[in-house]
Amino acid sequence: MANILIVDDEAVFARAIKRKLERENHECLISSTVNEARQFLKRGPNQKVKFQPNLVLLDMRLPDGDGIELLTDIEDEVPVIVITAYGDIDNAVAAMRSGASDYLRKPLDLKELDLVITRVLQTQEIHTRLNLSQARELHQAKSQRLIGESPAINTVRDTIKKIVAIQPVNEEPPPNVLILGETGVGKDLAAHLIHADGGFLGRPFVQVDCPALNHEEMDVQLFGKISSEPSSSSQKRVGSIETAEDGTLFLNEISELPLPLQNKLLHVIEHRMTQPLGSTKENIVKARFIASSNRPLADMANDGSFRADLFYRLNVLTLELPPLRERREDIPLLATYFSEQTSRRYGCEGVILDESALGAMGKYNWPGNVRELRYLIERSVLLLSGNSIGAKELGLTKELLDAEPSSPRGVAPSSNHTLVSAERELIEKALADCKGNISKAARILGVTRMTMRYRMEKHGISGSK
């Protein structure tokens, strides 16, 4: 149902169209002149009639002017279908150039009128949704940022800056990006930042969660499907790769993608073409590929559980995100940020985190990383009876904090050492056990390769040691 303004000076014709459209549950008003139509189209307190048209049917020849004059006054979000009795294609072309959505010739075919109105309204709805989606994305992009000032998170910022600074020439696709890190460290946030800061803001950002669907569902989700059955309610389903258009396709936790689909994805990335199920036609792929994993893809490629050639294709630019326990100095900043966000969203005024809360958060090991911290703060703010959050409100009990974290496999610090010397000894022993393999030593110590590099530089340990 729509509000339709009919602008035509032929009274009999206009009333007939009005009756026909009202039987289709549309609301209609008739205007016979340009000036009267302008009054109907006005916005604000001086509007002649409180009627907001969603569509205008506009005759080209009116007593006090040309329909083109009125067409240029109509706001872009209101589609216009031009009607002319003169069969003049030049008039129709001029109208389309001035912003008309479509045109019809008198005498009207009522079935054709129905089809055109339906098509124009559907197209307008799609554009409205797209504009809302883009506005929401722009708003989110402005508020999304990496919180923290630790050396580890500053390294992440520097890496993102280097990635987004790489701009291809001659319409070449941007290089693929692989984001590594534990669950909850913010891999999706990093993907959004690369998308927005890399000149893709306003283009589609499509996220596919690889663990969420089974093999067949994921195949259709990624590549699309065209049904050969005439009775099918949806003969074409557009896949996420095609939906991403010239934006970004983010493959979240790609390690969970079944091996047969890894082969299809590799073909898409290498040849920049995709083919829906049931189709013989390939479509060009322009999207940027960003993938993430909380599992060691290099090891999976070595043992055959992940395609090595796909890993090499994705691992062009790598971004490693540190776990929260390796950037503890950022916890107060993150906790305050999440507290303020939740307070604004739900109208909770003056919520503060006291010293016991900050102390407890600094001791906790955060297996769920930043995501766990965020939800813990949100829950505490929403259930708070006063205005101060302490360790008790967070649920971080002494028993939980006193629990010893498991020691890194195969390595134990000796006694009578300072923390600094113990850390250096741990790193050197792990490197010696792994024959200088930094990635393997980092896994033994339970840290990321990026963190391992940072700690080695801190203690002056070379990669060959």
The 8 nearest C-alpha neighbors of each residue, nearest first, counted from 0:
[[1, 25, 24, 2, 26, 23, 3, 21],
 [2, 0, 25, 53, 3, 26, 54, 52],
 [1, 3, 52, 26, 53, 27, 25, 54],
 [2, 4, 27, 54, 52, 55, 1, 53],
 [3, 5, 55, 28, 27, 52, 29, 56],
 [6, 4, 29, 56, 55, 28, 30, 7],
 [5, 7, 30, 57, 31, 29, 58, 56],
 [6, 8, 31, 58, 9, 5, 13, 30],
 [9, 7, 31, 10, 61, 32, 6, 62],
 [10, 8, 12, 7, 11, 13, 31, 14],
 [9, 11, 13, 12, 8, 14, 7, 31],
 [12, 10, 14, 13, 9, 15, 16, 8],
 [11, 13, 15, 9, 10, 14, 16, 7],
 [12, 14, 10, 16, 15, 11, 9, 17],
 [15, 13, 17, 11, 16, 12, 10, 18],
 [14, 16, 12, 18, 17, 13, 11, 19],
 [17, 15, 19, 13, 14, 18, 20, 12],
 [16, 18, 14, 20, 15, 19, 27, 21],
 [19, 17, 21, 15, 16, 20, 14, 22],
 [18, 20, 16, 22, 17, 21, 15, 23],
 [21, 19, 23, 17, 22, 18, 25, 16],
 [20, 22, 25, 24, 23, 18, 19, 26],
 [21, 23, 20, 19, 24, 18, 25, 17],
 [22, 24, 20, 21, 25, 19, 0, 18],
 [25, 23, 21, 22, 0, 26, 20, 1],
 [26, 24, 21, 0, 1, 20, 23, 2],
 [25, 27, 2, 21, 3, 1, 24, 28],
 [28, 26, 3, 4, 2, 17, 25, 29],
 [27, 29, 4, 5, 3, 30, 26, 17],
 [30, 28, 5, 6, 4, 31, 27, 13],
 [29, 31, 6, 36, 32, 35, 5, 7],
 [30, 32, 8, 7, 6, 29, 35, 33],
 [33, 31, 35, 34, 30, 61, 63, 36],
 [32, 34, 36, 35, 63, 37, 69, 64],
 [35, 33, 37, 36, 32, 38, 63, 69],
 [36, 34, 38, 32, 37, 33, 30, 39],
 [35, 37, 39, 33, 38, 34, 30, 40],
 [36, 38, 40, 34, 35, 39, 41, 33],
 [39, 37, 35, 41, 36, 40, 47, 46],
 [38, 40, 36, 37, 41, 47, 48, 46],
 [41, 39, 37, 38, 36, 42, 51, 73],
 [42, 40, 46, 38, 39, 37, 43, 45],
 [41, 43, 46, 40, 44, 45, 51, 39],
 [42, 44, 45, 46, 41, 49, 47, 40],
 [43, 45, 46, 42, 47, 41, 49, 48],
 [46, 44, 43, 47, 42, 41, 38, 48],
 [45, 47, 41, 44, 48, 43, 42, 38],
 [48, 46, 38, 39, 45, 49, 41, 44],
 [49, 47, 50, 46, 39, 38, 51, 45],
 [50, 48, 46, 51, 47, 39, 42, 44],
 [49, 51, 48, 52, 39, 2, 40, 28],
 [50, 52, 53, 2, 49, 40, 39, 42],
 [53, 51, 2, 3, 54, 4, 50, 55],
 [54, 52, 2, 77, 1, 3, 51, 78],
 [53, 55, 3, 78, 52, 77, 79, 4],
 [54, 56, 79, 4, 3, 57, 5, 80],
 [57, 55, 5, 80, 81, 6, 79, 4],
 [56, 58, 81, 6, 82, 55, 80, 5],
 [59, 57, 82, 7, 60, 83, 81, 6],
 [58, 60, 66, 83, 65, 82, 57, 61],
 [59, 61, 65, 58, 66, 62, 64, 83],
 [62, 60, 64, 63, 32, 65, 8, 59],
 [63, 61, 64, 32, 60, 8, 33, 31],
 [64, 62, 61, 32, 33, 65, 34, 60],
 [65, 63, 61, 62, 33, 66, 60, 68],
 [64, 66, 67, 60, 68, 59, 61, 69],
 [65, 67, 59, 69, 68, 60, 70, 58],
 [66, 68, 70, 65, 69, 94, 71, 59],
 [69, 67, 66, 70, 65, 71, 72, 64],
 [68, 70, 72, 66, 71, 67, 33, 73],
 [71, 69, 67, 72, 73, 68, 66, 97],
 [70, 72, 69, 73, 68, 97, 67, 98],
 [73, 71, 69, 70, 74, 68, 37, 40],
 [74, 72, 70, 71, 75, 69, 77, 40],
 [75, 73, 76, 77, 72, 71, 78, 70],
 [74, 76, 77, 73, 78, 98, 72, 71],
 [75, 77, 74, 78, 123, 127, 53, 73],
 [78, 76, 75, 53, 54, 74, 79, 73],
 [79, 77, 54, 100, 76, 55, 99, 80],
 [80, 78, 55, 99, 100, 54, 56, 81],
 [79, 81, 101, 56, 102, 100, 99, 57],
 [80, 82, 102, 57, 58, 56, 103, 79],
 [83, 81, 58, 103, 104, 57, 102, 59],
 [82, 84, 104, 59, 85, 58, 105, 86],
 [85, 83, 105, 104, 86, 82, 106, 87],
 [84, 86, 87, 83, 104, 105, 88, 90],
 [87, 85, 84, 88, 104, 83, 105, 90],
 [88, 86, 85, 89, 90, 91, 83, 84],
 [87, 89, 91, 90, 86, 92, 93, 85],
 [88, 90, 92, 87, 91, 93, 94, 86],
 [91, 89, 93, 88, 92, 87, 94, 59],
 [90, 92, 88, 94, 89, 93, 95, 102],
 [91, 93, 89, 95, 94, 90, 88, 96],
 [94, 92, 90, 96, 91, 95, 89, 97],
 [95, 93, 97, 91, 96, 92, 99, 90],
 [96, 94, 99, 92, 98, 97, 93, 91],
 [95, 97, 93, 94, 98, 92, 99, 91],
 [96, 98, 94, 95, 99, 93, 71, 70],
 [97, 99, 95, 96, 100, 94, 70, 71],
 [98, 100, 95, 79, 94, 101, 80, 97],
 [99, 101, 79, 80, 78, 98, 95, 119],
 [102, 100, 80, 99, 81, 95, 79, 103],
 [101, 103, 81, 80, 82, 91, 104, 100],
 [104, 102, 82, 81, 83, 105, 107, 101],
 [103, 105, 83, 82, 84, 107, 106, 86],
 [106, 104, 84, 107, 83, 103, 82, 85],
 [105, 107, 104, 108, 84, 103, 83, 109],
 [108, 106, 105, 109, 104, 103, 112, 111],
 [107, 109, 111, 110, 112, 106, 105, 104],
 [108, 110, 112, 111, 107, 113, 19, 16],
 [111, 109, 113, 112, 108, 114, 107, 115],
 [110, 112, 114, 108, 109, 113, 115, 107],
 [111, 113, 109, 115, 110, 114, 116, 108],
 [114, 112, 110, 116, 111, 115, 117, 109],
 [113, 115, 111, 117, 112, 116, 118, 110],
 [114, 116, 118, 112, 117, 113, 119, 111],
 [115, 117, 119, 113, 118, 114, 120, 112],
 [118, 116, 114, 120, 115, 119, 121, 113],
 [117, 119, 115, 121, 116, 120, 114, 122],
 [120, 118, 122, 116, 121, 117, 115, 123],
 [121, 119, 123, 117, 122, 118, 116, 124],
 [122, 120, 124, 118, 123, 119, 117, 125],
 [123, 121, 119, 125, 124, 120, 118, 126],
 [122, 124, 120, 126, 121, 125, 119, 127],
 [125, 123, 127, 121, 122, 126, 120, 128],
 [124, 126, 122, 128, 123, 127, 129, 121],
 [125, 127, 129, 123, 124, 128, 130, 122],
 [128, 126, 124, 130, 125, 129, 123, 131],
 [127, 129, 131, 125, 130, 126, 132, 124],
 [128, 130, 132, 126, 131, 127, 133, 125],
 [129, 131, 133, 127, 132, 128, 134, 126],
 [132, 130, 134, 128, 129, 133, 135, 127],
 [131, 133, 129, 135, 130, 134, 128, 136],
 [132, 134, 136, 130, 135, 131, 201, 129],
 [135, 133, 131, 137, 136, 132, 130, 138],
 [136, 134, 132, 138, 133, 137, 131, 139],
 [135, 137, 133, 139, 138, 134, 140, 132],
 [136, 138, 140, 134, 135, 139, 133, 141],
 [139, 137, 135, 141, 136, 140, 134, 142],
 [140, 138, 136, 142, 141, 137, 143, 135],
 [141, 139, 137, 143, 142, 138, 136, 195],
 [140, 142, 138, 139, 143, 137, 144, 136],
 [143, 141, 139, 140, 144, 138, 137, 136],
 [144, 142, 140, 141, 139, 145, 188, 192],
 [145, 143, 146, 142, 192, 188, 141, 140],
 [144, 146, 147, 143, 152, 156, 188, 189],
 [147, 145, 333, 144, 332, 148, 329, 336],
 [148, 146, 329, 149, 332, 152, 145, 333],
 [147, 149, 153, 329, 152, 150, 146, 328],
 [148, 150, 151, 152, 147, 326, 153, 329],
 [151, 149, 153, 152, 154, 148, 326, 453],
 [152, 150, 154, 149, 153, 326, 155, 321],
 [151, 153, 155, 154, 149, 150, 156, 147],
 [154, 152, 156, 150, 155, 151, 149, 157],
 [153, 155, 157, 151, 152, 156, 150, 158],
 [154, 156, 152, 158, 153, 157, 159, 151],
 [157, 155, 153, 159, 154, 158, 160, 152],
 [158, 156, 160, 154, 155, 159, 153, 161],
 [157, 159, 155, 161, 160, 156, 154, 162],
 [160, 158, 162, 156, 161, 157, 163, 155],
 [161, 159, 157, 163, 158, 162, 164, 156],
 [162, 160, 158, 164, 159, 163, 157, 165],
 [161, 163, 159, 164, 160, 165, 158, 316],
 [162, 164, 197, 160, 165, 161, 193, 159],
 [165, 163, 161, 162, 166, 160, 197, 159],
 [166, 164, 163, 162, 167, 161, 173, 174],
 [165, 167, 164, 168, 173, 163, 197, 162],
 [168, 166, 171, 173, 165, 172, 170, 169],
 [167, 169, 170, 171, 166, 172, 173, 165],
 [168, 170, 171, 167, 172, 166, 173, 285],
 [171, 169, 168, 172, 167, 173, 285, 166],
 [170, 172, 169, 167, 168, 173, 285, 174],
 [173, 171, 170, 174, 287, 285, 167, 286],
 [174, 172, 167, 287, 175, 171, 166, 165],
 [175, 173, 172, 176, 315, 316, 287, 288],
 [176, 174, 288, 313, 315, 289, 316, 173],
 [175, 177, 316, 289, 317, 315, 313, 290],
 [176, 178, 317, 290, 314, 291, 313, 289],
 [179, 177, 291, 318, 319, 317, 290, 186],
 [180, 178, 319, 292, 291, 293, 320, 318],
 [181, 179, 320, 293, 319, 184, 321, 292],
 [180, 182, 293, 184, 183, 322, 179, 294],
 [183, 181, 184, 293, 367, 180, 368, 185],
 [182, 184, 370, 368, 367, 185, 369, 181],
 [183, 185, 369, 368, 182, 322, 181, 186],
 [186, 184, 188, 187, 183, 189, 369, 370],
 [185, 187, 189, 188, 184, 190, 178, 291],
 [186, 188, 190, 189, 185, 191, 251, 291],
 [189, 187, 191, 185, 190, 186, 192, 143],
 [188, 190, 192, 186, 187, 191, 193, 185],
 [189, 191, 187, 193, 188, 192, 194, 186],
 [192, 190, 194, 188, 189, 193, 195, 187],
 [193, 191, 189, 195, 194, 190, 196, 188],
 [192, 194, 190, 196, 191, 197, 195, 163],
 [193, 195, 191, 199, 192, 197, 196, 190],
 [196, 194, 200, 192, 199, 197, 193, 198],
 [197, 195, 193, 198, 192, 194, 163, 199],
 [196, 198, 163, 194, 195, 193, 199, 164],
 [197, 199, 196, 200, 195, 194, 163, 193],
 [200, 198, 194, 195, 202, 197, 246, 201],
 [199, 201, 195, 202, 198, 194, 137, 196],
 [202, 200, 133, 199, 203, 137, 136, 195],
 [201, 203, 246, 199, 200, 204, 245, 133],
 [204, 202, 246, 243, 205, 247, 201, 244],
 [205, 203, 247, 246, 248, 243, 206, 202],
 [204, 206, 248, 243, 249, 203, 247, 207],
 [207, 205, 249, 248, 250, 208, 204, 251],
 [206, 208, 250, 209, 251, 249, 205, 239],
 [209, 207, 251, 211, 210, 250, 206, 252],
 [208, 210, 211, 256, 253, 255, 252, 207],
 [211, 209, 255, 208, 212, 252, 256, 213],
 [210, 212, 209, 208, 213, 217, 207, 255],
 [213, 211, 217, 216, 210, 209, 214, 208],
 [212, 214, 216, 215, 217, 211, 210, 218],
 [215, 213, 217, 216, 218, 257, 212, 260],
 [216, 214, 218, 217, 213, 219, 212, 220],
 [217, 215, 219, 218, 213, 214, 212, 220],
 [216, 218, 220, 214, 219, 215, 212, 213],
 [217, 219, 215, 216, 221, 220, 222, 214],
 [218, 220, 223, 216, 222, 217, 221, 224],
 [221, 219, 217, 238, 218, 223, 239, 216],
 [222, 220, 238, 239, 218, 219, 240, 217],
 [221, 223, 238, 275, 219, 218, 220, 240],
 [238, 224, 222, 219, 275, 237, 236, 220],
 [223, 225, 276, 275, 236, 219, 235, 277],
 [224, 226, 235, 277, 234, 278, 276, 236],
 [227, 225, 234, 228, 235, 277, 224, 231],
 [226, 228, 229, 225, 234, 277, 231, 230],
 [227, 229, 231, 230, 226, 234, 232, 225],
 [230, 228, 231, 227, 234, 226, 232, 233],
 [231, 229, 228, 232, 234, 233, 227, 226],
 [230, 232, 233, 228, 229, 234, 226, 227],
 [233, 231, 230, 234, 229, 228, 235, 226],
 [232, 234, 231, 235, 236, 226, 225, 230],
 [233, 235, 226, 225, 231, 232, 236, 227],
 [236, 234, 225, 233, 224, 226, 237, 223],
 [235, 237, 224, 223, 225, 238, 234, 233],
 [236, 238, 223, 235, 241, 242, 224, 239],
 [223, 239, 237, 222, 221, 220, 241, 240],
 [238, 240, 242, 221, 241, 220, 243, 222],
 [241, 239, 243, 238, 242, 221, 222, 248],
 [240, 242, 239, 243, 238, 244, 237, 284],
 [243, 241, 239, 244, 240, 238, 237, 205],
 [242, 244, 246, 203, 241, 240, 205, 248],
 [245, 243, 242, 241, 286, 246, 285, 203],
 [246, 244, 286, 285, 243, 202, 247, 203],
 [247, 245, 203, 202, 286, 243, 244, 204],
 [246, 248, 287, 204, 286, 243, 288, 205],
 [247, 249, 205, 288, 243, 287, 206, 204],
 [250, 248, 206, 289, 290, 251, 205, 207],
 [251, 249, 290, 207, 253, 206, 289, 291],
 [250, 252, 208, 291, 253, 290, 207, 249],
 [253, 251, 292, 291, 254, 209, 255, 250],
 [252, 254, 255, 256, 251, 250, 209, 292],
 [253, 255, 252, 256, 292, 294, 296, 305],
 [256, 254, 253, 210, 209, 252, 257, 292],
 [255, 257, 253, 254, 209, 258, 261, 260],
 [258, 256, 260, 259, 255, 261, 214, 254],
 [257, 259, 261, 260, 256, 262, 305, 306],
 [260, 258, 262, 261, 257, 263, 256, 214],
 [261, 259, 263, 262, 258, 257, 264, 256],
 [262, 260, 258, 264, 259, 263, 265, 257],
 [261, 263, 265, 260, 259, 264, 266, 258],
 [264, 262, 260, 266, 265, 261, 267, 259],
 [265, 263, 267, 261, 266, 262, 260, 268],
 [264, 266, 262, 268, 263, 267, 309, 261],
 [267, 265, 263, 269, 264, 268, 270, 262],
 [268, 266, 264, 271, 272, 265, 270, 273],
 [267, 269, 265, 271, 266, 270, 264, 272],
 [268, 270, 266, 267, 271, 265, 312, 272],
 [269, 271, 272, 267, 268, 266, 273, 265],
 [272, 270, 284, 267, 268, 269, 283, 273],
 [273, 271, 283, 267, 284, 270, 282, 281],
 [274, 272, 282, 281, 267, 283, 284, 275],
 [273, 275, 281, 280, 282, 222, 278, 276],
 [276, 274, 223, 224, 222, 278, 277, 225],
 [277, 275, 224, 278, 225, 223, 274, 222],
 [276, 278, 225, 224, 275, 226, 279, 227],
 [279, 277, 275, 280, 276, 225, 274, 224],
 [278, 280, 281, 277, 274, 275, 276, 225],
 [281, 279, 278, 274, 282, 275, 273, 277],
 [280, 282, 274, 273, 272, 279, 283, 275],
 [283, 281, 273, 272, 274, 284, 280, 241],
 [282, 284, 272, 271, 285, 273, 281, 241],
 [285, 283, 271, 272, 286, 282, 273, 241],
 [286, 284, 245, 244, 283, 172, 287, 271],
 [287, 285, 245, 246, 247, 244, 284, 243],
 [286, 288, 247, 173, 248, 246, 172, 289],
 [289, 287, 248, 175, 247, 249, 286, 290],
 [288, 290, 176, 249, 175, 177, 250, 248],
 [291, 289, 250, 177, 249, 251, 178, 253],
 [290, 292, 178, 252, 251, 177, 179, 253],
 [293, 291, 252, 179, 294, 253, 254, 178],
 [292, 294, 181, 180, 182, 179, 252, 295],
 [293, 295, 292, 296, 254, 181, 180, 179],
 [296, 294, 297, 298, 299, 293, 292, 179],
 [295, 297, 299, 298, 300, 294, 254, 310],
 [298, 296, 300, 299, 295, 301, 310, 307],
 [299, 297, 301, 300, 296, 295, 302, 303],
 [298, 300, 296, 304, 305, 302, 301, 297],
 [299, 301, 307, 305, 297, 303, 298, 302],
 [300, 302, 298, 299, 303, 297, 307, 304],
 [301, 303, 299, 300, 304, 298, 305, 297],
 [304, 302, 300, 305, 301, 299, 306, 307],
 [303, 305, 299, 302, 300, 306, 258, 301],
 [306, 304, 300, 299, 303, 307, 258, 254],
 [307, 305, 309, 308, 300, 310, 303, 304],
 [306, 308, 300, 310, 309, 305, 311, 301],
 [307, 309, 311, 310, 306, 312, 265, 300],
 [310, 308, 312, 306, 311, 307, 265, 313],
 [309, 311, 307, 313, 308, 312, 314, 306],
 [312, 310, 314, 308, 309, 313, 307, 315],
 [313, 311, 309, 310, 314, 308, 315, 175],
 [314, 312, 310, 175, 311, 315, 177, 309],
 [313, 315, 311, 177, 316, 312, 310, 317],
 [316, 314, 313, 175, 176, 312, 317, 174],
 [317, 315, 176, 314, 177, 175, 318, 174],
 [318, 316, 177, 176, 178, 314, 315, 319],
 [317, 319, 178, 179, 177, 320, 158, 316],
 [320, 318, 179, 178, 180, 449, 317, 321],
 [319, 321, 180, 179, 184, 318, 322, 155],
 [320, 322, 447, 325, 323, 180, 319, 450],
 [323, 321, 324, 325, 184, 368, 181, 320],
 [322, 324, 368, 326, 325, 369, 327, 321],
 [323, 325, 327, 322, 326, 364, 365, 368],
 [326, 324, 323, 322, 327, 321, 450, 151],
 [327, 325, 323, 328, 324, 329, 149, 151],
 [328, 326, 329, 330, 324, 325, 361, 323],
 [327, 329, 326, 330, 149, 331, 148, 147],
 [328, 330, 147, 327, 332, 331, 326, 333],
 [329, 331, 333, 327, 332, 328, 334, 361],
 [332, 330, 334, 333, 329, 335, 357, 328],
 [333, 331, 335, 329, 330, 334, 336, 147],
 [334, 332, 336, 330, 335, 331, 146, 329],
 [333, 335, 331, 337, 336, 332, 330, 338],
 [336, 334, 338, 332, 333, 337, 331, 339],
 [335, 337, 333, 339, 334, 338, 332, 340],
 [338, 336, 340, 334, 339, 335, 373, 341],
 [339, 337, 335, 341, 336, 340, 334, 376],
 [338, 340, 342, 336, 337, 341, 335, 343],
 [341, 339, 337, 343, 338, 342, 336, 344],
 [340, 342, 344, 338, 343, 339, 377, 337],
 [341, 343, 347, 339, 346, 345, 340, 344],
 [344, 342, 346, 340, 341, 345, 339, 347],
 [343, 345, 341, 342, 346, 340, 347, 339],
 [344, 346, 342, 343, 347, 341, 381, 340],
 [347, 345, 343, 342, 344, 348, 341, 349],
 [348, 346, 342, 345, 343, 349, 350, 380],
 [347, 349, 350, 346, 342, 386, 343, 345],
 [348, 350, 386, 351, 347, 342, 387, 339],
 [351, 349, 386, 387, 348, 347, 352, 342],
 [352, 350, 387, 388, 353, 386, 349, 338],
 [353, 351, 388, 387, 356, 389, 357, 354],
 [352, 354, 356, 389, 355, 388, 351, 387],
 [355, 353, 357, 356, 358, 352, 389, 359],
 [354, 356, 358, 390, 389, 357, 353, 359],
 [357, 355, 390, 389, 359, 354, 358, 353],
 [358, 356, 354, 360, 359, 355, 361, 331],
 [357, 359, 355, 361, 356, 360, 354, 362],
 [360, 358, 356, 362, 361, 357, 390, 355],
 [359, 361, 357, 363, 362, 358, 356, 330],
 [360, 362, 358, 359, 363, 357, 327, 330],
 [363, 361, 359, 360, 400, 364, 358, 327],
 [362, 364, 360, 400, 365, 361, 359, 395],
 [363, 365, 324, 366, 362, 404, 323, 400],
 [366, 364, 368, 367, 363, 324, 323, 371],
 [367, 365, 368, 364, 371, 324, 323, 322],
 [368, 366, 371, 365, 183, 370, 182, 369],
 [367, 369, 365, 323, 183, 371, 184, 366],
 [370, 368, 372, 184, 371, 183, 373, 323],
 [369, 371, 183, 373, 372, 368, 367, 374],
 [370, 372, 367, 374, 369, 373, 368, 375],
 [373, 371, 369, 375, 370, 374, 376, 368],
 [372, 374, 370, 376, 371, 375, 337, 369],
 [375, 373, 377, 371, 376, 372, 378, 370],
 [374, 376, 372, 378, 373, 377, 371, 379],
 [375, 377, 379, 373, 374, 378, 338, 380],
 [378, 376, 374, 380, 379, 375, 341, 373],
 [379, 377, 381, 375, 376, 380, 374, 382],
 [378, 380, 376, 382, 377, 381, 383, 393],
 [381, 379, 383, 377, 378, 382, 376, 338],
 [380, 382, 378, 379, 383, 377, 347, 341],
 [383, 381, 379, 380, 378, 384, 392, 377],
 [382, 384, 380, 381, 385, 379, 386, 388],
 [383, 385, 382, 386, 381, 387, 380, 388],
 [386, 384, 383, 387, 388, 350, 382, 380],
 [385, 387, 350, 349, 351, 388, 383, 384],
 [388, 386, 351, 350, 352, 385, 353, 389],
 [389, 387, 352, 392, 353, 351, 356, 386],
 [388, 390, 356, 391, 392, 355, 353, 352],
 [389, 391, 356, 393, 355, 392, 395, 359],
 [392, 390, 394, 389, 393, 395, 396, 356],
 [393, 391, 389, 394, 390, 388, 379, 383],
 [394, 392, 390, 391, 395, 379, 389, 375],
 [393, 395, 391, 392, 396, 390, 375, 379],
 [396, 394, 393, 390, 399, 391, 359, 397],
 [397, 395, 399, 398, 394, 400, 391, 390],
 [396, 398, 400, 399, 401, 395, 359, 402],
 [399, 397, 401, 396, 400, 402, 395, 403],
 [398, 400, 396, 397, 402, 401, 395, 363],
 [399, 401, 397, 402, 398, 363, 396, 362],
 [402, 400, 398, 399, 397, 403, 396, 362],
 [403, 401, 399, 400, 398, 404, 397, 405],
 [402, 404, 401, 405, 400, 406, 399, 364],
 [405, 403, 406, 402, 364, 401, 407, 400],
 [406, 404, 403, 407, 408, 402, 445, 364],
 [405, 407, 408, 404, 411, 410, 409, 444],
 [406, 408, 444, 410, 443, 445, 409, 405],
 [409, 407, 443, 410, 406, 444, 411, 445],
 [408, 410, 407, 411, 443, 406, 429, 444],
 [411, 409, 408, 407, 425, 412, 429, 406],
 [412, 410, 413, 409, 406, 425, 407, 408],
 [413, 411, 421, 425, 414, 410, 424, 422],
 [412, 414, 411, 415, 416, 421, 424, 425],
 [415, 413, 416, 412, 421, 417, 411, 418],
 [416, 414, 413, 417, 421, 412, 418, 420],
 [417, 415, 414, 421, 420, 418, 413, 419],
 [416, 418, 420, 419, 421, 415, 422, 414],
 [417, 419, 421, 420, 422, 416, 423, 412],
 [420, 418, 422, 417, 421, 423, 416, 458],
 [419, 421, 423, 417, 422, 418, 416, 424],
 [422, 420, 424, 418, 423, 419, 416, 412],
 [421, 423, 425, 419, 424, 420, 418, 426],
 [422, 424, 420, 426, 421, 425, 427, 419],
 [425, 423, 421, 427, 422, 426, 428, 420],
 [424, 426, 422, 428, 423, 427, 429, 421],
 [427, 425, 429, 423, 424, 428, 430, 422],
 [428, 426, 430, 424, 429, 425, 431, 423],
 [429, 427, 431, 425, 430, 426, 424, 432],
 [428, 430, 432, 440, 426, 431, 427, 425],
 [431, 429, 435, 433, 427, 428, 440, 432],
 [430, 432, 434, 428, 433, 429, 435, 427],
 [433, 431, 429, 430, 434, 428, 435, 440],
 [432, 434, 430, 436, 431, 435, 440, 429],
 [435, 433, 431, 432, 436, 430, 429, 464],
 [434, 436, 430, 433, 463, 437, 431, 464],
 [437, 435, 433, 439, 438, 434, 440, 430],
 [438, 436, 440, 439, 435, 441, 430, 448],
 [439, 437, 441, 440, 448, 436, 442, 447],
 [438, 440, 442, 441, 436, 437, 443, 433],
 [441, 439, 437, 443, 429, 442, 430, 438],
 [440, 442, 438, 444, 446, 439, 443, 448],
 [443, 441, 445, 439, 444, 440, 446, 438],
 [442, 444, 440, 445, 441, 408, 407, 439],
 [445, 443, 407, 441, 442, 446, 440, 408],
 [444, 446, 442, 443, 441, 407, 447, 408],
 [447, 445, 441, 444, 442, 450, 451, 448],
 [448, 446, 450, 449, 441, 451, 321, 442],
 [447, 449, 451, 450, 438, 441, 452, 446],
 [448, 450, 452, 447, 451, 319, 453, 321],
 [451, 449, 453, 447, 452, 448, 454, 446],
 [450, 452, 448, 454, 449, 453, 441, 455],
 [451, 453, 455, 449, 450, 454, 448, 456],
 [452, 454, 450, 456, 451, 455, 457, 449],
 [455, 453, 457, 451, 456, 452, 450, 458],
 [456, 454, 460, 452, 458, 457, 453, 459],
 [457, 455, 459, 453, 454, 458, 460, 452],
 [456, 458, 454, 455, 459, 453, 460, 452],
 [459, 457, 455, 456, 460, 454, 423, 419],
 [458, 460, 456, 457, 455, 461, 454, 423],
 [461, 459, 455, 458, 456, 462, 464, 427],
 [462, 460, 463, 464, 459, 455, 456, 458],
 [461, 463, 464, 435, 460, 437, 455, 436],
 [464, 462, 461, 435, 460, 434, 436, 430],
 [463, 461, 462, 435, 460, 430, 431, 427]]
